[in-house]
Amino acid sequence: MKAKIDEDLCTGCEECVEAVPDVFEMNDDGELAQVKVDTIPSGLEDAVRDAAEECPAEAIVIED
């Protein structure tokens, strides 16, 4: 499973970073979230799916 952030939609609210810090981080400017792993680690898939569902901007795209 992979995830990516649609930078055109991301508002930088940091909810995903707070929910799954092993997968998401803020970019160098601190304005937008980014995915910091190529493949979602085992055991974090559900948390990433939840983060995608909870994203107020619907900016997280999940690829199975």
C-alpha positions in Angstrom: 0.0 0.0 0.0 1.2 3.5 -0.8 -0.1 7.0 0.0 0.5 10.4 -1.5 -0.6 13.9 -0.8 -2.3 16.0 -3.4 -0.4 19.3 -2.9 -3.1 21.2 -4.6 -5.6 20.2 -2.0 -3.5 20.0 1.2 -4.1 22.9 3.6 -1.3 22.1 6.0 -3.6 21.4 8.9 -1.1 18.7 10.2 -3.9 16.2 11.2 -2.3 13.4 9.2 1.1 14.2 10.8 -0.4 14.0 14.3 -2.3 10.8 13.5 0.5 8.9 11.8 3.9 10.6 12.3 5.7 7.5 11.1 4.2 8.0 7.6 3.5 11.8 7.3 5.5 14.9 8.0 5.4 18.5 7.1 7.6 19.7 4.1 10.7 21.8 4.6 8.6 25.0 4.4 6.2 23.6 7.1 3.3 24.5 4.9 2.2 21.2 3.4 2.2 17.6 4.5 4.2 14.9 2.7 4.6 11.2 2.8 8.0 10.2 4.2 8.0 6.5 3.2 7.7 4.7 -0.1 5.5 1.9 1.2 3.3 2.1 4.2 4.8 -0.1 7.0 2.9 -3.2 8.0 0.5 -2.4 10.9 0.0 1.2 9.9 -2.3 0.6 6.9 -5.5 1.1 9.0 -4.2 4.3 10.6 -3.3 5.7 7.2 -6.7 4.9 5.8 -8.3 6.6 8.8 -6.1 9.6 8.3 -7.2 9.8 4.7 -10.9 9.6 5.7 -10.4 12.3 8.4 -8.4 14.7 6.2 -10.5 17.8 5.9 -9.1 18.7 2.5 -9.4 15.1 1.2 -5.7 15.5 0.1 -4.5 12.0 1.0 -4.6 9.5 -1.9 -4.3 5.8 -1.1 -2.9 3.3 -3.6 -3.3 -0.4 -2.8 
